[in-house]
Amino acid sequence: MHTADARKLGESEQRINLGAVWKEAPQFTERERAALALTEAVTLISNAGVPQDVYDEACKHFTEEEYVALILAVNAINSRNRVAIATGMFPGCFES
């Protein structure tokens, strides 16, 4: 679902395919890396909270309003994913 949306918005196949290895892939900007690190930390928040270095890096690249919007977006997606998992949905069950 999200990759189909990314394609429609003009994202390249290369960057879509490298999303899973964003830490190793040079195709992502520092701002994107900060967003991805924050996304990972918020998604796995029960493991270690949001580490200070992740928070500090995000604050370098996002205004307070953007930071809040990013956290809300991550939480909305995580919530939908949890509902999908709990109701037996699976990746690819949505047609675009």
Distance bins in CASP14 RR format, pairs under 12 A and 6 or more apart:
PFRMAT RR
TARGET T0000
AUTHOR 0000-0000-0000
RMODE 2
METHOD distances of the structure
MODEL  1
1 7 0 0 0 0 0 1 0 0 0 0 0
1 8 0 0 0 0 0 1 0 0 0 0 0
1 77 0 0 0 0 0 1 0 0 0 0 0
1 80 0 0 0 0 1 0 0 0 0 0 0
1 81 0 0 0 0 0 1 0 0 0 0 0
1 84 0 0 0 0 1 0 0 0 0 0 0
1 89 0 0 0 0 0 1 0 0 0 0 0
1 90 0 0 0 0 0 1 0 0 0 0 0
1 91 0 0 0 0 1 0 0 0 0 0 0
1 92 1 0 0 1 0 0 0 0 0 0 0
1 93 0 0 0 0 1 0 0 0 0 0 0
1 94 1 0 1 0 0 0 0 0 0 0 0
1 95 0 0 0 0 1 0 0 0 0 0 0
1 96 1 0 0 1 0 0 0 0 0 0 0
2 8 0 0 0 0 0 1 0 0 0 0 0
2 9 0 0 0 0 0 1 0 0 0 0 0
2 11 0 0 0 0 1 0 0 0 0 0 0
2 16 0 0 0 0 1 0 0 0 0 0 0
2 19 0 0 0 0 0 1 0 0 0 0 0
2 39 0 0 0 0 0 1 0 0 0 0 0
2 73 0 0 0 0 0 1 0 0 0 0 0
2 77 0 0 0 0 1 0 0 0 0 0 0
2 80 0 0 0 0 0 1 0 0 0 0 0
2 81 0 0 0 0 0 1 0 0 0 0 0
2 91 0 0 0 0 1 0 0 0 0 0 0
2 92 0 0 0 0 0 1 0 0 0 0 0
2 94 0 0 0 0 1 0 0 0 0 0 0
2 96 0 0 0 0 0 1 0 0 0 0 0
3 9 0 0 0 0 0 1 0 0 0 0 0
3 10 0 0 0 0 0 1 0 0 0 0 0
3 11 0 0 0 0 1 0 0 0 0 0 0
3 12 0 0 0 0 0 1 0 0 0 0 0
3 13 0 0 0 0 1 0 0 0 0 0 0
3 15 0 0 0 0 0 1 0 0 0 0 0
3 16 1 0 1 0 0 0 0 0 0 0 0
3 17 0 0 0 0 1 0 0 0 0 0 0
3 18 0 0 0 0 0 1 0 0 0 0 0
3 19 0 0 0 0 1 0 0 0 0 0 0
3 20 0 0 0 0 0 1 0 0 0 0 0
3 91 0 0 0 0 1 0 0 0 0 0 0
3 92 0 0 0 0 1 0 0 0 0 0 0
3 94 0 0 0 0 0 1 0 0 0 0 0
3 96 0 0 0 0 1 0 0 0 0 0 0
4 10 0 0 0 0 0 1 0 0 0 0 0
4 11 0 0 0 0 0 1 0 0 0 0 0
4 16 0 0 0 0 1 0 0 0 0 0 0
4 91 0 0 0 0 0 1 0 0 0 0 0
4 92 0 0 0 0 1 0 0 0 0 0 0
4 94 0 0 0 0 1 0 0 0 0 0 0
4 95 0 0 0 0 1 0 0 0 0 0 0
4 96 1 0 1 0 0 0 0 0 0 0 0
5 11 0 0 0 0 1 0 0 0 0 0 0
5 16 0 0 0 0 0 1 0 0 0 0 0
5 77 0 0 0 0 0 1 0 0 0 0 0
5 94 0 0 0 0 0 1 0 0 0 0 0
5 96 1 0 0 1 0 0 0 0 0 0 0
6 12 0 0 0 0 1 0 0 0 0 0 0
6 13 0 0 0 0 1 0 0 0 0 0 0
6 14 0 0 0 0 0 1 0 0 0 0 0
6 15 0 0 0 0 1 0 0 0 0 0 0
6 16 1 0 1 0 0 0 0 0 0 0 0
6 17 0 0 0 0 0 1 0 0 0 0 0
6 18 0 0 0 0 0 1 0 0 0 0 0
6 19 0 0 0 0 1 0 0 0 0 0 0
6 96 0 0 0 0 0 1 0 0 0 0 0
7 13 1 0 0 1 0 0 0 0 0 0 0
7 14 0 0 0 0 0 1 0 0 0 0 0
7 15 0 0 0 0 0 1 0 0 0 0 0
7 16 1 0 0 1 0 0 0 0 0 0 0
7 17 0 0 0 0 0 1 0 0 0 0 0
7 96 0 0 0 0 1 0 0 0 0 0 0
8 16 0 0 0 0 0 1 0 0 0 0 0
8 96 1 0 0 1 0 0 0 0 0 0 0
9 15 0 0 0 0 0 1 0 0 0 0 0
9 16 0 0 0 0 0 1 0 0 0 0 0
10 16 0 0 0 0 1 0 0 0 0 0 0
11 17 0 0 0 0 0 1 0 0 0 0 0
11 18 0 0 0 0 0 1 0 0 0 0 0
11 19 0 0 0 0 0 1 0 0 0 0 0
11 27 0 0 0 0 0 1 0 0 0 0 0
11 28 0 0 0 0 0 1 0 0 0 0 0
11 32 0 0 0 0 0 1 0 0 0 0 0
12 18 0 0 0 0 1 0 0 0 0 0 0
12 19 0 0 0 0 0 1 0 0 0 0 0
12 25 0 0 0 0 0 1 0 0 0 0 0
12 27 0 0 0 0 1 0 0 0 0 0 0
12 28 0 0 0 0 0 1 0 0 0 0 0
13 19 0 0 0 0 0 1 0 0 0 0 0
13 27 0 0 0 0 0 1 0 0 0 0 0
14 21 0 0 0 0 0 1 0 0 0 0 0
14 25 0 0 0 0 1 0 0 0 0 0 0
14 26 0 0 0 0 0 1 0 0 0 0 0
14 27 1 0 0 1 0 0 0 0 0 0 0
14 28 0 0 0 0 0 1 0 0 0 0 0
15 21 0 0 0 0 0 1 0 0 0 0 0
15 22 0 0 0 0 1 0 0 0 0 0 0
15 25 1 0 0 1 0 0 0 0 0 0 0
15 26 0 0 0 0 0 1 0 0 0 0 0
15 27 1 0 1 0 0 0 0 0 0 0 0
15 28 1 0 0 1 0 0 0 0 0 0 0
15 29 0 0 0 0 0 1 0 0 0 0 0
15 32 0 0 0 0 1 0 0 0 0 0 0
15 36 0 0 0 0 0 1 0 0 0 0 0
16 22 0 0 0 0 0 1 0 0 0 0 0
16 25 0 0 0 0 0 1 0 0 0 0 0
16 27 0 0 0 0 0 1 0 0 0 0 0
16 28 0 0 0 0 0 1 0 0 0 0 0
17 25 0 0 0 0 1 0 0 0 0 0 0
17 27 0 0 0 0 1 0 0 0 0 0 0
18 24 0 0 0 0 1 0 0 0 0 0 0
18 25 1 0 1 0 0 0 0 0 0 0 0
18 26 0 0 0 0 1 0 0 0 0 0 0
18 27 1 0 1 0 0 0 0 0 0 0 0
18 28 1 0 0 1 0 0 0 0 0 0 0
18 32 0 0 0 0 0 1 0 0 0 0 0
18 33 0 0 0 0 0 1 0 0 0 0 0
18 36 0 0 0 0 0 1 0 0 0 0 0
19 25 1 0 0 1 0 0 0 0 0 0 0
19 27 0 0 0 0 1 0 0 0 0 0 0
19 28 1 0 0 1 0 0 0 0 0 0 0
19 32 0 0 0 0 1 0 0 0 0 0 0
19 33 0 0 0 0 0 1 0 0 0 0 0
19 35 0 0 0 0 0 1 0 0 0 0 0
19 36 1 0 0 1 0 0 0 0 0 0 0
19 39 0 0 0 0 0 1 0 0 0 0 0
19 40 0 0 0 0 0 1 0 0 0 0 0
20 28 0 0 0 0 0 1 0 0 0 0 0
20 36 0 0 0 0 0 1 0 0 0 0 0
20 40 0 0 0 0 0 1 0 0 0 0 0
21 27 0 0 0 0 0 1 0 0 0 0 0
21 28 0 0 0 0 0 1 0 0 0 0 0
21 36 0 0 0 0 0 1 0 0 0 0 0
22 28 1 0 1 0 0 0 0 0 0 0 0
22 29 0 0 0 0 0 1 0 0 0 0 0
22 30 0 0 0 0 0 1 0 0 0 0 0
22 32 1 0 0 1 0 0 0 0 0 0 0
22 33 1 0 0 1 0 0 0 0 0 0 0
22 34 0 0 0 0 0 1 0 0 0 0 0
22 35 0 0 0 0 1 0 0 0 0 0 0
22 36 1 0 1 0 0 0 0 0 0 0 0
22 37 0 0 0 0 1 0 0 0 0 0 0
22 39 0 0 0 0 1 0 0 0 0 0 0
22 40 0 0 0 0 1 0 0 0 0 0 0
23 32 0 0 0 0 0 1 0 0 0 0 0
23 33 1 0 0 1 0 0 0 0 0 0 0
23 36 0 0 0 0 1 0 0 0 0 0 0
23 37 0 0 0 0 1 0 0 0 0 0 0
23 40 0 0 0 0 1 0 0 0 0 0 0
24 33 0 0 0 0 0 1 0 0 0 0 0
24 36 0 0 0 0 0 1 0 0 0 0 0
25 32 0 0 0 0 0 1 0 0 0 0 0
25 33 0 0 0 0 1 0 0 0 0 0 0
25 36 0 0 0 0 0 1 0 0 0 0 0
26 32 0 0 0 0 0 1 0 0 0 0 0
26 33 0 0 0 0 0 1 0 0 0 0 0
27 33 0 0 0 0 0 1 0 0 0 0 0
27 36 0 0 0 0 0 1 0 0 0 0 0
28 34 0 0 0 0 1 0 0 0 0 0 0
28 35 0 0 0 0 1 0 0 0 0 0 0
28 36 1 0 0 1 0 0 0 0 0 0 0
28 37 0 0 0 0 0 1 0 0 0 0 0
28 61 0 0 0 0 0 1 0 0 0 0 0
29 35 0 0 0 0 1 0 0 0 0 0 0
29 36 0 0 0 0 0 1 0 0 0 0 0
29 61 0 0 0 0 1 0 0 0 0 0 0
30 36 0 0 0 0 0 1 0 0 0 0 0
30 37 0 0 0 0 0 1 0 0 0 0 0
30 57 0 0 0 0 1 0 0 0 0 0 0
30 58 0 0 0 0 0 1 0 0 0 0 0
30 60 0 0 0 0 1 0 0 0 0 0 0
30 61 1 0 0 1 0 0 0 0 0 0 0
30 62 0 0 0 0 0 1 0 0 0 0 0
31 37 0 0 0 0 0 1 0 0 0 0 0
31 38 0 0 0 0 0 1 0 0 0 0 0
31 57 0 0 0 0 1 0 0 0 0 0 0
31 58 0 0 0 0 1 0 0 0 0 0 0
31 59 0 0 0 0 0 1 0 0 0 0 0
31 60 0 0 0 0 1 0 0 0 0 0 0
31 61 1 0 1 0 0 0 0 0 0 0 0
31 62 1 0 0 1 0 0 0 0 0 0 0
31 63 0 0 0 0 0 1 0 0 0 0 0
31 66 0 0 0 0 1 0 0 0 0 0 0
31 67 0 0 0 0 0 1 0 0 0 0 0
31 70 0 0 0 0 0 1 0 0 0 0 0
32 38 0 0 0 0 0 1 0 0 0 0 0
32 39 0 0 0 0 0 1 0 0 0 0 0
32 57 0 0 0 0 0 1 0 0 0 0 0
32 58 0 0 0 0 0 1 0 0 0 0 0
32 61 0 0 0 0 1 0 0 0 0 0 0
32 62 0 0 0 0 0 1 0 0 0 0 0
32 70 0 0 0 0 0 1 0 0 0 0 0
33 39 0 0 0 0 0 1 0 0 0 0 0
33 40 0 0 0 0 0 1 0 0 0 0 0
33 54 0 0 0 0 0 1 0 0 0 0 0
33 57 1 0 0 1 0 0 0 0 0 0 0
33 58 0 0 0 0 1 0 0 0 0 0 0
33 60 0 0 0 0 0 1 0 0 0 0 0
33 61 0 0 0 0 1 0 0 0 0 0 0
34 40 0 0 0 0 0 1 0 0 0 0 0
34 41 0 0 0 0 0 1 0 0 0 0 0
34 50 0 0 0 0 0 1 0 0 0 0 0
34 53 0 0 0 0 0 1 0 0 0 0 0
34 54 1 0 0 1 0 0 0 0 0 0 0
34 55 0 0 0 0 1 0 0 0 0 0 0
34 56 0 0 0 0 1 0 0 0 0 0 0
34 57 1 0 1 0 0 0 0 0 0 0 0
34 58 1 0 1 0 0 0 0 0 0 0 0
34 59 0 0 0 0 1 0 0 0 0 0 0
34 60 1 0 0 1 0 0 0 0 0 0 0
34 61 1 0 1 0 0 0 0 0 0 0 0
34 62 1 0 0 1 0 0 0 0 0 0 0
34 66 0 0 0 0 0 1 0 0 0 0 0
34 67 0 0 0 0 1 0 0 0 0 0 0
34 70 0 0 0 0 1 0 0 0 0 0 0
35 41 0 0 0 0 0 1 0 0 0 0 0
35 42 0 0 0 0 0 1 0 0 0 0 0
35 54 0 0 0 0 0 1 0 0 0 0 0
35 57 0 0 0 0 1 0 0 0 0 0 0
35 58 1 0 0 1 0 0 0 0 0 0 0
35 59 0 0 0 0 0 1 0 0 0 0 0
35 60 0 0 0 0 0 1 0 0 0 0 0
35 61 1 0 0 1 0 0 0 0 0 0 0
35 62 1 0 0 1 0 0 0 0 0 0 0
35 66 0 0 0 0 1 0 0 0 0 0 0
35 67 0 0 0 0 1 0 0 0 0 0 0
35 69 0 0 0 0 0 1 0 0 0 0 0
35 70 1 0 0 1 0 0 0 0 0 0 0
35 71 0 0 0 0 0 1 0 0 0 0 0
35 73 0 0 0 0 1 0 0 0 0 0 0
35 74 0 0 0 0 1 0 0 0 0 0 0
36 42 0 0 0 0 0 1 0 0 0 0 0
36 43 0 0 0 0 0 1 0 0 0 0 0
36 54 0 0 0 0 0 1 0 0 0 0 0
36 57 0 0 0 0 0 1 0 0 0 0 0
36 58 0 0 0 0 0 1 0 0 0 0 0
36 61 0 0 0 0 0 1 0 0 0 0 0
36 70 0 0 0 0 0 1 0 0 0 0 0
36 74 0 0 0 0 0 1 0 0 0 0 0
37 43 0 0 0 0 0 1 0 0 0 0 0
37 44 0 0 0 0 0 1 0 0 0 0 0
37 50 0 0 0 0 1 0 0 0 0 0 0
37 51 0 0 0 0 1 0 0 0 0 0 0
37 53 0 0 0 0 1 0 0 0 0 0 0
37 54 1 0 1 0 0 0 0 0 0 0 0
37 55 0 0 0 0 1 0 0 0 0 0 0
37 56 0 0 0 0 0 1 0 0 0 0 0
37 57 1 0 0 1 0 0 0 0 0 0 0
37 58 1 0 0 1 0 0 0 0 0 0 0
37 59 0 0 0 0 0 1 0 0 0 0 0
37 60 0 0 0 0 0 1 0 0 0 0 0
37 61 0 0 0 0 0 1 0 0 0 0 0
37 62 0 0 0 0 0 1 0 0 0 0 0
37 70 0 0 0 0 0 1 0 0 0 0 0
37 74 0 0 0 0 0 1 0 0 0 0 0
38 44 0 0 0 0 0 1 0 0 0 0 0
38 45 0 0 0 0 0 1 0 0 0 0 0
38 49 0 0 0 0 0 1 0 0 0 0 0
38 50 1 0 0 1 0 0 0 0 0 0 0
38 51 0 0 0 0 1 0 0 0 0 0 0
38 53 0 0 0 0 0 1 0 0 0 0 0
38 54 1 0 1 0 0 0 0 0 0 0 0
38 55 1 0 0 1 0 0 0 0 0 0 0
38 56 0 0 0 0 0 1 0 0 0 0 0
38 57 0 0 0 0 1 0 0 0 0 0 0
38 58 1 0 1 0 0 0 0 0 0 0 0
38 59 0 0 0 0 1 0 0 0 0 0 0
38 60 0 0 0 0 0 1 0 0 0 0 0
38 61 0 0 0 0 1 0 0 0 0 0 0
38 62 0 0 0 0 1 0 0 0 0 0 0
38 66 0 0 0 0 0 1 0 0 0 0 0
38 67 1 0 0 1 0 0 0 0 0 0 0
38 68 0 0 0 0 0 1 0 0 0 0 0
38 69 0 0 0 0 0 1 0 0 0 0 0
38 70 1 0 0 1 0 0 0 0 0 0 0
38 71 1 0 0 1 0 0 0 0 0 0 0
38 72 0 0 0 0 0 1 0 0 0 0 0
38 73 0 0 0 0 0 1 0 0 0 0 0
38 74 1 0 0 1 0 0 0 0 0 0 0
38 75 0 0 0 0 0 1 0 0 0 0 0
39 45 0 0 0 0 0 1 0 0 0 0 0
39 50 0 0 0 0 0 1 0 0 0 0 0
39 54 0 0 0 0 1 0 0 0 0 0 0
39 58 0 0 0 0 1 0 0 0 0 0 0
39 67 0 0 0 0 0 1 0 0 0 0 0
39 70 1 0 0 1 0 0 0 0 0 0 0
39 71 0 0 0 0 1 0 0 0 0 0 0
39 72 0 0 0 0 0 1 0 0 0 0 0
39 73 0 0 0 0 1 0 0 0 0 0 0
39 74 1 0 1 0 0 0 0 0 0 0 0
39 75 0 0 0 0 0 1 0 0 0 0 0
39 76 0 0 0 0 0 1 0 0 0 0 0
39 77 0 0 0 0 1 0 0 0 0 0 0
39 78 0 0 0 0 1 0 0 0 0 0 0
40 47 0 0 0 0 1 0 0 0 0 0 0
40 48 0 0 0 0 0 1 0 0 0 0 0
40 49 0 0 0 0 0 1 0 0 0 0 0
40 50 0 0 0 0 1 0 0 0 0 0 0
40 51 0 0 0 0 0 1 0 0 0 0 0
40 54 0 0 0 0 1 0 0 0 0 0 0
40 58 0 0 0 0 0 1 0 0 0 0 0
40 74 0 0 0 0 1 0 0 0 0 0 0
40 78 0 0 0 0 0 1 0 0 0 0 0
41 47 0 0 0 0 1 0 0 0 0 0 0
41 48 1 0 0 1 0 0 0 0 0 0 0
41 49 1 0 0 1 0 0 0 0 0 0 0
41 50 1 0 1 0 0 0 0 0 0 0 0
41 51 1 0 0 1 0 0 0 0 0 0 0
41 52 0 0 0 0 0 1 0 0 0 0 0
41 53 0 0 0 0 1 0 0 0 0 0 0
41 54 1 0 1 0 0 0 0 0 0 0 0
41 55 0 0 0 0 1 0 0 0 0 0 0
41 56 0 0 0 0 0 1 0 0 0 0 0
41 57 0 0 0 0 0 1 0 0 0 0 0
41 58 0 0 0 0 1 0 0 0 0 0 0
41 70 0 0 0 0 0 1 0 0 0 0 0
41 71 0 0 0 0 0 1 0 0 0 0 0
41 74 0 0 0 0 1 0 0 0 0 0 0
41 78 0 0 0 0 0 1 0 0 0 0 0
42 48 0 0 0 0 0 1 0 0 0 0 0
42 49 0 0 0 0 1 0 0 0 0 0 0
42 50 1 0 0 1 0 0 0 0 0 0 0
42 51 0 0 0 0 0 1 0 0 0 0 0
42 54 0 0 0 0 1 0 0 0 0 0 0
42 55 0 0 0 0 0 1 0 0 0 0 0
42 58 0 0 0 0 0 1 0 0 0 0 0
42 67 0 0 0 0 0 1 0 0 0 0 0
42 68 0 0 0 0 0 1 0 0 0 0 0
42 70 0 0 0 0 1 0 0 0 0 0 0
42 71 1 0 0 1 0 0 0 0 0 0 0
42 72 0 0 0 0 0 1 0 0 0 0 0
42 73 0 0 0 0 1 0 0 0 0 0 0
42 74 1 0 1 0 0 0 0 0 0 0 0
42 75 1 0 0 1 0 0 0 0 0 0 0
42 76 0 0 0 0 0 1 0 0 0 0 0
42 77 0 0 0 0 1 0 0 0 0 0 0
42 78 1 0 0 1 0 0 0 0 0 0 0
42 79 0 0 0 0 0 1 0 0 0 0 0
43 49 0 0 0 0 0 1 0 0 0 0 0
43 50 0 0 0 0 0 1 0 0 0 0 0
43 54 0 0 0 0 0 1 0 0 0 0 0
43 71 0 0 0 0 0 1 0 0 0 0 0
43 73 0 0 0 0 0 1 0 0 0 0 0
43 74 1 0 0 1 0 0 0 0 0 0 0
43 75 0 0 0 0 1 0 0 0 0 0 0
43 76 0 0 0 0 0 1 0 0 0 0 0
43 77 0 0 0 0 1 0 0 0 0 0 0
43 78 1 0 1 0 0 0 0 0 0 0 0
43 79 0 0 0 0 0 1 0 0 0 0 0
43 81 0 0 0 0 1 0 0 0 0 0 0
43 82 0 0 0 0 0 1 0 0 0 0 0
44 50 0 0 0 0 1 0 0 0 0 0 0
44 51 0 0 0 0 0 1 0 0 0 0 0
44 54 0 0 0 0 0 1 0 0 0 0 0
44 74 0 0 0 0 0 1 0 0 0 0 0
44 78 0 0 0 0 1 0 0 0 0 0 0
45 51 0 0 0 0 0 1 0 0 0 0 0
45 54 0 0 0 0 0 1 0 0 0 0 0
45 55 0 0 0 0 0 1 0 0 0 0 0
45 71 0 0 0 0 0 1 0 0 0 0 0
45 74 0 0 0 0 1 0 0 0 0 0 0
45 75 0 0 0 0 1 0 0 0 0 0 0
45 78 0 0 0 0 1 0 0 0 0 0 0
46 78 0 0 0 0 0 1 0 0 0 0 0
48 54 0 0 0 0 1 0 0 0 0 0 0
48 55 0 0 0 0 0 1 0 0 0 0 0
49 55 0 0 0 0 1 0 0 0 0 0 0
50 56 0 0 0 0 0 1 0 0 0 0 0
50 57 0 0 0 0 0 1 0 0 0 0 0
50 58 0 0 0 0 1 0 0 0 0 0 0
50 59 0 0 0 0 0 1 0 0 0 0 0
50 67 0 0 0 0 0 1 0 0 0 0 0
50 70 0 0 0 0 0 1 0 0 0 0 0
50 71 0 0 0 0 1 0 0 0 0 0 0
50 74 0 0 0 0 0 1 0 0 0 0 0
51 57 0 0 0 0 1 0 0 0 0 0 0
51 58 0 0 0 0 0 1 0 0 0 0 0
52 58 0 0 0 0 0 1 0 0 0 0 0
52 59 0 0 0 0 0 1 0 0 0 0 0
53 59 0 0 0 0 0 1 0 0 0 0 0
53 60 0 0 0 0 0 1 0 0 0 0 0
54 60 0 0 0 0 0 1 0 0 0 0 0
54 61 0 0 0 0 0 1 0 0 0 0 0
54 62 0 0 0 0 0 1 0 0 0 0 0
54 67 0 0 0 0 0 1 0 0 0 0 0
54 70 0 0 0 0 0 1 0 0 0 0 0
54 71 0 0 0 0 0 1 0 0 0 0 0
55 61 0 0 0 0 0 1 0 0 0 0 0
55 62 0 0 0 0 0 1 0 0 0 0 0
55 67 0 0 0 0 1 0 0 0 0 0 0
55 70 0 0 0 0 0 1 0 0 0 0 0
55 71 0 0 0 0 0 1 0 0 0 0 0
56 62 0 0 0 0 0 1 0 0 0 0 0
56 67 0 0 0 0 0 1 0 0 0 0 0
57 67 0 0 0 0 0 1 0 0 0 0 0
58 64 0 0 0 0 0 1 0 0 0 0 0
58 66 0 0 0 0 1 0 0 0 0 0 0
58 67 1 0 1 0 0 0 0 0 0 0 0
58 68 0 0 0 0 0 1 0 0 0 0 0
58 69 0 0 0 0 0 1 0 0 0 0 0
58 70 1 0 0 1 0 0 0 0 0 0 0
58 71 0 0 0 0 1 0 0 0 0 0 0
58 74 0 0 0 0 0 1 0 0 0 0 0
59 66 0 0 0 0 0 1 0 0 0 0 0
59 67 1 0 0 1 0 0 0 0 0 0 0
59 68 0 0 0 0 0 1 0 0 0 0 0
59 70 0 0 0 0 0 1 0 0 0 0 0
60 66 0 0 0 0 0 1 0 0 0 0 0
60 67 0 0 0 0 0 1 0 0 0 0 0
61 67 0 0 0 0 1 0 0 0 0 0 0
61 70 0 0 0 0 1 0 0 0 0 0 0
62 68 0 0 0 0 1 0 0 0 0 0 0
62 69 0 0 0 0 1 0 0 0 0 0 0
62 70 1 0 0 1 0 0 0 0 0 0 0
62 71 0 0 0 0 1 0 0 0 0 0 0
62 73 0 0 0 0 0 1 0 0 0 0 0
63 69 0 0 0 0 1 0 0 0 0 0 0
63 70 0 0 0 0 0 1 0 0 0 0 0
64 70 0 0 0 0 0 1 0 0 0 0 0
64 71 0 0 0 0 0 1 0 0 0 0 0
65 71 0 0 0 0 0 1 0 0 0 0 0
65 72 0 0 0 0 0 1 0 0 0 0 0
66 72 0 0 0 0 0 1 0 0 0 0 0
66 73 0 0 0 0 0 1 0 0 0 0 0
67 73 0 0 0 0 0 1 0 0 0 0 0
67 74 0 0 0 0 0 1 0 0 0 0 0
68 74 0 0 0 0 0 1 0 0 0 0 0
68 75 0 0 0 0 0 1 0 0 0 0 0
69 75 0 0 0 0 0 1 0 0 0 0 0
69 76 0 0 0 0 0 1 0 0 0 0 0
70 76 0 0 0 0 0 1 0 0 0 0 0
70 77 0 0 0 0 0 1 0 0 0 0 0
71 77 0 0 0 0 0 1 0 0 0 0 0
71 78 0 0 0 0 0 1 0 0 0 0 0
72 78 0 0 0 0 0 1 0 0 0 0 0
72 79 0 0 0 0 0 1 0 0 0 0 0
73 79 0 0 0 0 0 1 0 0 0 0 0
73 80 0 0 0 0 0 1 0 0 0 0 0
74 80 0 0 0 0 0 1 0 0 0 0 0
74 81 0 0 0 0 0 1 0 0 0 0 0
75 81 0 0 0 0 0 1 0 0 0 0 0
75 82 0 0 0 0 0 1 0 0 0 0 0
76 82 0 0 0 0 0 1 0 0 0 0 0
76 83 0 0 0 0 0 1 0 0 0 0 0
77 83 0 0 0 0 0 1 0 0 0 0 0
77 84 0 0 0 0 0 1 0 0 0 0 0
78 84 0 0 0 0 0 1 0 0 0 0 0
78 85 0 0 0 0 0 1 0 0 0 0 0
79 85 0 0 0 0 0 1 0 0 0 0 0
79 86 0 0 0 0 0 1 0 0 0 0 0
80 86 0 0 0 0 0 1 0 0 0 0 0
80 87 0 0 0 0 0 1 0 0 0 0 0
80 89 0 0 0 0 1 0 0 0 0 0 0
80 94 0 0 0 0 0 1 0 0 0 0 0
81 87 0 0 0 0 0 1 0 0 0 0 0
81 88 0 0 0 0 0 1 0 0 0 0 0
81 89 0 0 0 0 1 0 0 0 0 0 0
81 90 0 0 0 0 0 1 0 0 0 0 0
81 91 0 0 0 0 1 0 0 0 0 0 0
82 88 0 0 0 0 0 1 0 0 0 0 0
82 89 0 0 0 0 0 1 0 0 0 0 0
83 89 0 0 0 0 1 0 0 0 0 0 0
84 90 1 0 0 1 0 0 0 0 0 0 0
84 91 0 0 0 0 1 0 0 0 0 0 0
84 92 0 0 0 0 0 1 0 0 0 0 0
84 93 0 0 0 0 1 0 0 0 0 0 0
84 94 0 0 0 0 1 0 0 0 0 0 0
85 91 0 0 0 0 0 1 0 0 0 0 0
85 93 0 0 0 0 0 1 0 0 0 0 0
87 93 0 0 0 0 0 1 0 0 0 0 0
END
